[in-house]
C-alpha cells in the first residue's frame, strides 16, 4: 500500500503544469510524511516522529542544490 501511495504521489507531482521547484518541495514533504508515519507506527510520538523523519531525510537546501 505504501509503495502505491508513493508511486501515485510521484505521478501527481509530475503531471500538470506546476513549476519544478514546487513539485520538488512537495515530493520531499511526501517522503518526510511517509517516514513520519513509519516512525509513529514504531511507537514514537507524532512530534518526535516528524523530527526524526526530518533528521533522517537531511537538509532540504543541500538536496535542492545538488
PDB file of N, CA, C and O in Angstrom:
ATOM      1  N   UNK A   1       0.824  -1.191   0.000  1.00  0.00           N
ATOM      2  CA  UNK A   1       0.000   0.000   0.000  1.00  0.00           C
ATOM      3  C   UNK A   1       0.869   1.255   0.000  1.00  0.00           C
ATOM      4  O   UNK A   1       0.589   2.203  -0.734  1.00  0.00           O
ATOM      5  N   UNK A   2       1.913   1.267   0.812  1.00  0.00           N
ATOM      6  CA  UNK A   2       2.790   2.432   0.881  1.00  0.00           C
ATOM      7  C   UNK A   2       3.464   2.687  -0.463  1.00  0.00           C
ATOM      8  O   UNK A   2       3.603   3.837  -0.878  1.00  0.00           O
ATOM      9  N   UNK A   3       3.877   1.635  -1.135  1.00  0.00           N
ATOM     10  CA  UNK A   3       4.527   1.779  -2.435  1.00  0.00           C
ATOM     11  C   UNK A   3       3.573   2.390  -3.445  1.00  0.00           C
ATOM     12  O   UNK A   3       3.971   3.225  -4.257  1.00  0.00           O
ATOM     13  N   UNK A   4       2.341   1.985  -3.396  1.00  0.00           N
ATOM     14  CA  UNK A   4       1.340   2.534  -4.316  1.00  0.00           C
ATOM     15  C   UNK A   4       1.148   4.025  -4.045  1.00  0.00           C
ATOM     16  O   UNK A   4       1.068   4.821  -4.981  1.00  0.00           O
ATOM     17  N   UNK A   5       1.073   4.410  -2.753  1.00  0.00           N
ATOM     18  CA  UNK A   5       0.911   5.831  -2.419  1.00  0.00           C
ATOM     19  C   UNK A   5       2.104   6.643  -2.901  1.00  0.00           C
ATOM     20  O   UNK A   5       1.936   7.750  -3.413  1.00  0.00           O
ATOM     21  N   UNK A   6       3.289   6.109  -2.744  1.00  0.00           N
ATOM     22  CA  UNK A   6       4.485   6.823  -3.228  1.00  0.00           C
ATOM     23  C   UNK A   6       4.432   7.007  -4.730  1.00  0.00           C
ATOM     24  O   UNK A   6       4.687   8.093  -5.249  1.00  0.00           O
ATOM     25  N   UNK A   7       4.096   5.929  -5.421  1.00  0.00           N
ATOM     26  CA  UNK A   7       4.028   5.990  -6.877  1.00  0.00           C
ATOM     27  C   UNK A   7       2.999   7.018  -7.329  1.00  0.00           C
ATOM     28  O   UNK A   7       3.283   7.840  -8.200  1.00  0.00           O
ATOM     29  N   UNK A   8       1.813   6.976  -6.746  1.00  0.00           N
ATOM     30  CA  UNK A   8       0.763   7.920  -7.130  1.00  0.00           C
ATOM     31  C   UNK A   8       1.156   9.354  -6.788  1.00  0.00           C
ATOM     32  O   UNK A   8       0.840  10.280  -7.534  1.00  0.00           O
ATOM     33  N   UNK A   9       1.841   9.538  -5.671  1.00  0.00           N
ATOM     34  CA  UNK A   9       2.316  10.867  -5.320  1.00  0.00           C
ATOM     35  C   UNK A   9       3.307  11.406  -6.335  1.00  0.00           C
ATOM     36  O   UNK A   9       3.257  12.582  -6.694  1.00  0.00           O
ATOM     37  N   UNK A  10       4.197  10.559  -6.792  1.00  0.00           N
ATOM     38  CA  UNK A  10       5.177  10.993  -7.797  1.00  0.00           C
ATOM     39  C   UNK A  10       4.505  11.301  -9.127  1.00  0.00           C
ATOM     40  O   UNK A  10       4.844  12.285  -9.785  1.00  0.00           O
ATOM     41  N   UNK A  11       3.562  10.472  -9.519  1.00  0.00           N
ATOM     42  CA  UNK A  11       2.835  10.734 -10.757  1.00  0.00           C
ATOM     43  C   UNK A  11       2.103  12.070 -10.657  1.00  0.00           C
ATOM     44  O   UNK A  11       2.125  12.871 -11.591  1.00  0.00           O
ATOM     45  N   UNK A  12       1.466  12.296  -9.530  1.00  0.00           N
ATOM     46  CA  UNK A  12       0.733  13.545  -9.322  1.00  0.00           C
ATOM     47  C   UNK A  12       1.684  14.742  -9.366  1.00  0.00           C
ATOM     48  O   UNK A  12       1.331  15.792  -9.904  1.00  0.00           O
ATOM     49  N   UNK A  13       2.866  14.596  -8.816  1.00  0.00           N
ATOM     50  CA  UNK A  13       3.819  15.706  -8.813  1.00  0.00           C
ATOM     51  C   UNK A  13       4.311  16.062 -10.208  1.00  0.00           C
ATOM     52  O   UNK A  13       4.598  17.228 -10.479  1.00  0.00           O
ATOM     53  N   UNK A  14       4.409  15.107 -11.073  1.00  0.00           N
ATOM     54  CA  UNK A  14       4.934  15.380 -12.401  1.00  0.00           C
ATOM     55  C   UNK A  14       3.864  15.619 -13.444  1.00  0.00           C
ATOM     56  O   UNK A  14       4.183  15.890 -14.602  1.00  0.00           O
ATOM     57  N   UNK A  15       2.622  15.528 -13.068  1.00  0.00           N
ATOM     58  CA  UNK A  15       1.543  15.833 -14.002  1.00  0.00           C
ATOM     59  C   UNK A  15       1.140  17.293 -13.843  1.00  0.00           C
ATOM     60  O   UNK A  15       1.417  17.913 -12.817  1.00  0.00           O
ATOM     61  N   UNK A  16       0.507  17.819 -14.830  1.00  0.00           N
ATOM     62  CA  UNK A  16       0.049  19.200 -14.741  1.00  0.00           C
ATOM     63  C   UNK A  16       1.136  20.181 -15.126  1.00  0.00           C
ATOM     64  O   UNK A  16       2.172  19.798 -15.669  1.00  0.00           O
ATOM     65  N   UNK A  17       0.891  21.444 -14.842  1.00  0.00           N
ATOM     66  CA  UNK A  17       1.817  22.482 -15.278  1.00  0.00           C
ATOM     67  C   UNK A  17       2.488  23.203 -14.110  1.00  0.00           C
ATOM     68  O   UNK A  17       2.873  24.365 -14.236  1.00  0.00           O
ATOM     69  N   UNK A  18       2.627  22.521 -12.980  1.00  0.00           N
ATOM     70  CA  UNK A  18       3.289  23.145 -11.830  1.00  0.00           C
ATOM     71  C   UNK A  18       4.770  23.307 -12.091  1.00  0.00           C
ATOM     72  O   UNK A  18       5.371  22.551 -12.854  1.00  0.00           O
ATOM     73  N   UNK A  19       5.333  24.277 -11.462  1.00  0.00           N
ATOM     74  CA  UNK A  19       6.762  24.539 -11.623  1.00  0.00           C
ATOM     75  C   UNK A  19       7.582  23.451 -10.943  1.00  0.00           C
ATOM     76  O   UNK A  19       7.131  22.829  -9.982  1.00  0.00           O
ATOM     77  N   UNK A  20       8.779  23.230 -11.447  1.00  0.00           N
ATOM     78  CA  UNK A  20       9.638  22.173 -10.934  1.00  0.00           C
ATOM     79  C   UNK A  20       9.982  22.303  -9.470  1.00  0.00           C
ATOM     80  O   UNK A  20      10.021  21.300  -8.758  1.00  0.00           O
ATOM     81  N   UNK A  21      10.231  23.512  -8.999  1.00  0.00           N
ATOM     82  CA  UNK A  21      10.603  23.719  -7.603  1.00  0.00           C
ATOM     83  C   UNK A  21       9.463  23.322  -6.671  1.00  0.00           C
ATOM     84  O   UNK A  21       9.693  22.720  -5.622  1.00  0.00           O
ATOM     85  N   UNK A  22       8.249  23.656  -7.051  1.00  0.00           N
ATOM     86  CA  UNK A  22       7.083  23.291  -6.246  1.00  0.00           C
ATOM     87  C   UNK A  22       6.907  21.775  -6.204  1.00  0.00           C
ATOM     88  O   UNK A  22       6.622  21.206  -5.150  1.00  0.00           O
ATOM     89  N   UNK A  23       7.077  21.133  -7.344  1.00  0.00           N
ATOM     90  CA  UNK A  23       6.976  19.660  -7.392  1.00  0.00           C
ATOM     91  C   UNK A  23       8.036  19.033  -6.515  1.00  0.00           C
ATOM     92  O   UNK A  23       7.756  18.078  -5.790  1.00  0.00           O
ATOM     93  N   UNK A  24       9.251  19.557  -6.571  1.00  0.00           N
ATOM     94  CA  UNK A  24      10.352  19.023  -5.774  1.00  0.00           C
ATOM     95  C   UNK A  24      10.046  19.152  -4.279  1.00  0.00           C
ATOM     96  O   UNK A  24      10.232  18.202  -3.518  1.00  0.00           O
ATOM     97  N   UNK A  25       9.579  20.323  -3.867  1.00  0.00           N
ATOM     98  CA  UNK A  25       9.254  20.553  -2.462  1.00  0.00           C
ATOM     99  C   UNK A  25       8.146  19.608  -1.994  1.00  0.00           C
ATOM    100  O   UNK A  25       8.218  19.059  -0.894  1.00  0.00           O
ATOM    101  N   UNK A  26       7.128  19.423  -2.825  1.00  0.00           N
ATOM    102  CA  UNK A  26       6.034  18.526  -2.458  1.00  0.00           C
ATOM    103  C   UNK A  26       6.499  17.082  -2.333  1.00  0.00           C
ATOM    104  O   UNK A  26       6.073  16.360  -1.431  1.00  0.00           O
ATOM    105  N   UNK A  27       7.375  16.664  -3.244  1.00  0.00           N
ATOM    106  CA  UNK A  27       7.868  15.293  -3.166  1.00  0.00           C
ATOM    107  C   UNK A  27       8.709  15.083  -1.910  1.00  0.00           C
ATOM    108  O   UNK A  27       8.621  14.031  -1.277  1.00  0.00           O
ATOM    109  N   UNK A  28       9.510  16.059  -1.550  1.00  0.00           N
ATOM    110  CA  UNK A  28      10.307  15.935  -0.336  1.00  0.00           C
ATOM    111  C   UNK A  28       9.395  15.877   0.890  1.00  0.00           C
ATOM    112  O   UNK A  28       9.644  15.094   1.807  1.00  0.00           O
ATOM    113  N   UNK A  29       8.355  16.686   0.917  1.00  0.00           N
ATOM    114  CA  UNK A  29       7.406  16.647   2.033  1.00  0.00           C
ATOM    115  C   UNK A  29       6.701  15.295   2.112  1.00  0.00           C
ATOM    116  O   UNK A  29       6.420  14.807   3.206  1.00  0.00           O
ATOM    117  N   UNK A  30       6.418  14.696   0.971  1.00  0.00           N
ATOM    118  CA  UNK A  30       5.801  13.364   0.973  1.00  0.00           C
ATOM    119  C   UNK A  30       6.734  12.336   1.589  1.00  0.00           C
ATOM    120  O   UNK A  30       6.299  11.480   2.359  1.00  0.00           O
ATOM    121  N   UNK A  31       8.002  12.416   1.255  1.00  0.00           N
ATOM    122  CA  UNK A  31       8.967  11.472   1.837  1.00  0.00           C
ATOM    123  C   UNK A  31       9.033  11.634   3.361  1.00  0.00           C
ATOM    124  O   UNK A  31       9.081  10.646   4.094  1.00  0.00           O
ATOM    125  N   UNK A  32       9.036  12.869   3.823  1.00  0.00           N
ATOM    126  CA  UNK A  32       9.060  13.127   5.265  1.00  0.00           C
ATOM    127  C   UNK A  32       7.784  12.584   5.897  1.00  0.00           C
ATOM    128  O   UNK A  32       7.831  11.990   6.974  1.00  0.00           O
ATOM    129  N   UNK A  33       6.642  12.784   5.236  1.00  0.00           N
ATOM    130  CA  UNK A  33       5.369  12.299   5.772  1.00  0.00           C
ATOM    131  C   UNK A  33       5.360  10.772   5.864  1.00  0.00           C
ATOM    132  O   UNK A  33       4.897  10.211   6.857  1.00  0.00           O
ATOM    133  N   UNK A  34       5.868  10.107   4.837  1.00  0.00           N
ATOM    134  CA  UNK A  34       5.912   8.640   4.868  1.00  0.00           C
ATOM    135  C   UNK A  34       6.803   8.142   6.000  1.00  0.00           C
ATOM    136  O   UNK A  34       6.451   7.199   6.709  1.00  0.00           O
ATOM    137  N   UNK A  35       7.963   8.783   6.165  1.00  0.00           N
ATOM    138  CA  UNK A  35       8.871   8.381   7.243  1.00  0.00           C
ATOM    139  C   UNK A  35       8.253   8.670   8.598  1.00  0.00           C
ATOM    140  O   UNK A  35       8.418   7.891   9.536  1.00  0.00           O
ATOM    141  N   UNK A  36       7.540   9.786   8.707  1.00  0.00           N
ATOM    142  CA  UNK A  36       6.851  10.121   9.953  1.00  0.00           C
ATOM    143  C   UNK A  36       5.840   9.038  10.302  1.00  0.00           C
ATOM    144  O   UNK A  36       5.762   8.600  11.450  1.00  0.00           O
ATOM    145  N   UNK A  37       5.060   8.604   9.302  1.00  0.00           N
ATOM    146  CA  UNK A  37       4.076   7.534   9.528  1.00  0.00           C
ATOM    147  C   UNK A  37       4.757   6.263  10.038  1.00  0.00           C
ATOM    148  O   UNK A  37       4.269   5.615  10.964  1.00  0.00           O
ATOM    149  N   UNK A  38       5.880   5.919   9.427  1.00  0.00           N
ATOM    150  CA  UNK A  38       6.607   4.721   9.859  1.00  0.00           C
ATOM    151  C   UNK A  38       7.095   4.877  11.298  1.00  0.00           C
ATOM    152  O   UNK A  38       7.031   3.933  12.086  1.00  0.00           O
ATOM    153  N   UNK A  39       7.579   6.066  11.635  1.00  0.00           N
ATOM    154  CA  UNK A  39       8.076   6.307  12.993  1.00  0.00           C
ATOM    155  C   UNK A  39       6.949   6.224  14.020  1.00  0.00           C
ATOM    156  O   UNK A  39       7.143   5.687  15.111  1.00  0.00           O
ATOM    157  N   UNK A  40       5.784   6.747  13.682  1.00  0.00           N
ATOM    158  CA  UNK A  40       4.637   6.668  14.600  1.00  0.00           C
ATOM    159  C   UNK A  40       4.242   5.213  14.802  1.00  0.00           C
ATOM    160  O   UNK A  40       3.948   4.800  15.924  1.00  0.00           O
ATOM    161  N   UNK A  41       4.231   4.436  13.726  1.00  0.00           N
ATOM    162  CA  UNK A  41       3.899   3.007  13.845  1.00  0.00           C
ATOM    163  C   UNK A  41       4.929   2.271  14.690  1.00  0.00           C
ATOM    164  O   UNK A  41       4.622   1.250  15.306  1.00  0.00           O
ATOM    165  N   UNK A  42       6.162   2.797  14.719  1.00  0.00           N
ATOM    166  CA  UNK A  42       7.221   2.184  15.521  1.00  0.00           C
ATOM    167  C   UNK A  42       7.130   2.588  16.989  1.00  0.00           C
ATOM    168  O   UNK A  42       7.902   2.099  17.814  1.00  0.00           O
ATOM    169  N   UNK A  43       6.182   3.488  17.326  1.00  0.00           N
ATOM    170  CA  UNK A  43       5.962   3.827  18.719  1.00  0.00           C
ATOM    171  C   UNK A  43       6.361   5.234  19.150  1.00  0.00           C
ATOM    172  O   UNK A  43       6.248   5.565  20.330  1.00  0.00           O
ATOM    173  N   UNK A  44       6.822   6.064  18.227  1.00  0.00           N
ATOM    174  CA  UNK A  44       7.202   7.432  18.584  1.00  0.00           C
ATOM    175  C   UNK A  44       5.967   8.320  18.679  1.00  0.00           C
ATOM    176  O   UNK A  44       4.935   8.038  18.070  1.00  0.00           O
ATOM    177  N   UNK A  45       6.087   9.390  19.450  1.00  0.00           N
ATOM    178  CA  UNK A  45       5.020  10.391  19.465  1.00  0.00           C
ATOM    179  C   UNK A  45       5.023  11.095  18.103  1.00  0.00           C
ATOM    180  O   UNK A  45       6.054  11.119  17.430  1.00  0.00           O
ATOM    181  N   UNK A  46       3.904  11.659  17.694  1.00  0.00           N
ATOM    182  CA  UNK A  46       3.858  12.328  16.378  1.00  0.00           C
ATOM    183  C   UNK A  46       4.903  13.437  16.223  1.00  0.00           C
ATOM    184  O   UNK A  46       5.511  13.560  15.160  1.00  0.00           O
ATOM    185  N   UNK A  47       5.119  14.239  17.258  1.00  0.00           N
ATOM    186  CA  UNK A  47       6.105  15.313  17.159  1.00  0.00           C
ATOM    187  C   UNK A  47       7.523  14.761  17.010  1.00  0.00           C
ATOM    188  O   UNK A  47       8.297  15.242  16.183  1.00  0.00           O
ATOM    189  N   UNK A  48       7.855  13.760  17.805  1.00  0.00           N
ATOM    190  CA  UNK A  48       9.185  13.156  17.715  1.00  0.00           C
ATOM    191  C   UNK A  48       9.354  12.408  16.396  1.00  0.00           C
ATOM    192  O   UNK A  48      10.438  12.412  15.814  1.00  0.00           O
ATOM    193  N   UNK A  49       8.293  11.770  15.927  1.00  0.00           N
ATOM    194  CA  UNK A  49       8.349  11.035  14.661  1.00  0.00           C
ATOM    195  C   UNK A  49       8.668  11.982  13.511  1.00  0.00           C
ATOM    196  O   UNK A  49       9.484  11.655  12.649  1.00  0.00           O
ATOM    197  N   UNK A  50       8.033  13.153  13.490  1.00  0.00           N
ATOM    198  CA  UNK A  50       8.295  14.134  12.424  1.00  0.00           C
ATOM    199  C   UNK A  50       9.714  14.681  12.546  1.00  0.00           C
ATOM    200  O   UNK A  50      10.404  14.843  11.540  1.00  0.00           O
ATOM    201  N   UNK A  51      10.146  14.961  13.751  1.00  0.00           N
ATOM    202  CA  UNK A  51      11.507  15.470  13.956  1.00  0.00           C
ATOM    203  C   UNK A  51      12.548  14.470  13.456  1.00  0.00           C
ATOM    204  O   UNK A  51      13.487  14.835  12.748  1.00  0.00           O
ATOM    205  N   UNK A  52      12.367  13.209  13.833  1.00  0.00           N
ATOM    206  CA  UNK A  52      13.299  12.164  13.406  1.00  0.00           C
ATOM    207  C   UNK A  52      13.262  11.974  11.884  1.00  0.00           C
ATOM    208  O   UNK A  52      14.297  11.733  11.263  1.00  0.00           O
ATOM    209  N   UNK A  53      12.082  12.082  11.294  1.00  0.00           N
ATOM    210  CA  UNK A  53      11.961  11.945   9.843  1.00  0.00           C
ATOM    211  C   UNK A  53      12.737  13.056   9.143  1.00  0.00           C
ATOM    212  O   UNK A  53      13.438  12.801   8.164  1.00  0.00           O
ATOM    213  N   UNK A  54      12.617  14.280   9.637  1.00  0.00           N
ATOM    214  CA  UNK A  54      13.356  15.401   9.048  1.00  0.00           C
ATOM    215  C   UNK A  54      14.859  15.214   9.216  1.00  0.00           C
ATOM    216  O   UNK A  54      15.628  15.525   8.306  1.00  0.00           O
ATOM    217  N   UNK A  55      15.285  14.707  10.376  1.00  0.00           N
ATOM    218  CA  UNK A  55      16.713  14.450  10.582  1.00  0.00           C
ATOM    219  C   UNK A  55      17.222  13.373   9.628  1.00  0.00           C
ATOM    220  O   UNK A  55      18.307  13.498   9.061  1.00  0.00           O
ATOM    221  N   UNK A  56      16.440  12.329   9.459  1.00  0.00           N
ATOM    222  CA  UNK A  56      16.844  11.231   8.571  1.00  0.00           C
ATOM    223  C   UNK A  56      16.892  11.681   7.121  1.00  0.00           C
ATOM    224  O   UNK A  56      17.767  11.267   6.360  1.00  0.00           O
ATOM    225  N   UNK A  57      15.949  12.527   6.746  1.00  0.00           N
ATOM    226  CA  UNK A  57      15.885  12.976   5.359  1.00  0.00           C
ATOM    227  C   UNK A  57      17.029  13.921   5.031  1.00  0.00           C
ATOM    228  O   UNK A  57      17.503  13.936   3.895  1.00  0.00           O
ATOM    229  N   UNK A  58      17.477  14.701   5.986  1.00  0.00           N
ATOM    230  CA  UNK A  58      18.616  15.574   5.760  1.00  0.00           C
ATOM    231  C   UNK A  58      18.226  16.985   5.409  1.00  0.00           C
ATOM    232  O   UNK A  58      17.058  17.363   5.496  1.00  0.00           O
ATOM    233  N   UNK A  59      19.208  17.757   5.011  1.00  0.00           N
ATOM    234  CA  UNK A  59      18.993  19.160   4.692  1.00  0.00           C
ATOM    235  C   UNK A  59      18.329  19.341   3.340  1.00  0.00           C
ATOM    236  O   UNK A  59      18.852  18.905   2.315  1.00  0.00           O
ATOM    237  N   UNK A  60      17.201  19.973   3.347  1.00  0.00           N
ATOM    238  CA  UNK A  60      16.445  20.199   2.119  1.00  0.00           C
ATOM    239  C   UNK A  60      17.207  21.088   1.165  1.00  0.00           C
ATOM    240  O   UNK A  60      17.236  20.816  -0.035  1.00  0.00           O
ATOM    241  N   UNK A  61      17.825  22.141   1.663  1.00  0.00           N
ATOM    242  CA  UNK A  61      18.570  23.066   0.801  1.00  0.00           C
ATOM    243  C   UNK A  61      19.766  22.374   0.153  1.00  0.00           C
ATOM    244  O   UNK A  61      20.069  22.629  -1.013  1.00  0.00           O
ATOM    245  N   UNK A  62      20.436  21.517   0.884  1.00  0.00           N
ATOM    246  CA  UNK A  62      21.577  20.790   0.328  1.00  0.00           C
ATOM    247  C   UNK A  62      21.120  19.886  -0.798  1.00  0.00           C
ATOM    248  O   UNK A  62      21.766  19.827  -1.843  1.00  0.00           O
ATOM    249  N   UNK A  63      20.026  19.186  -0.604  1.00  0.00           N
ATOM    250  CA  UNK A  63      19.499  18.307  -1.650  1.00  0.00           C
ATOM    251  C   UNK A  63      19.070  19.127  -2.855  1.00  0.00           C
ATOM    252  O   UNK A  63      19.336  18.739  -3.993  1.00  0.00           O
ATOM    253  N   UNK A  64      18.413  20.248  -2.622  1.00  0.00           N
ATOM    254  CA  UNK A  64      17.961  21.106  -3.717  1.00  0.00           C
ATOM    255  C   UNK A  64      19.143  21.596  -4.537  1.00  0.00           C
ATOM    256  O   UNK A  64      19.067  21.626  -5.766  1.00  0.00           O
ATOM    257  N   UNK A  65      20.248  21.986  -3.875  1.00  0.00           N
ATOM    258  CA  UNK A  65      21.417  22.472  -4.597  1.00  0.00           C
ATOM    259  C   UNK A  65      22.052  21.385  -5.443  1.00  0.00           C
ATOM    260  O   UNK A  65      22.524  21.650  -6.549  1.00  0.00           O
ATOM    261  N   UNK A  66      22.067  20.154  -4.926  1.00  0.00           N
ATOM    262  CA  UNK A  66      22.660  19.048  -5.683  1.00  0.00           C
ATOM    263  C   UNK A  66      21.816  18.734  -6.885  1.00  0.00           C
ATOM    264  O   UNK A  66      22.147  17.831  -7.653  1.00  0.00           O
TER     265      UNK A  66
END
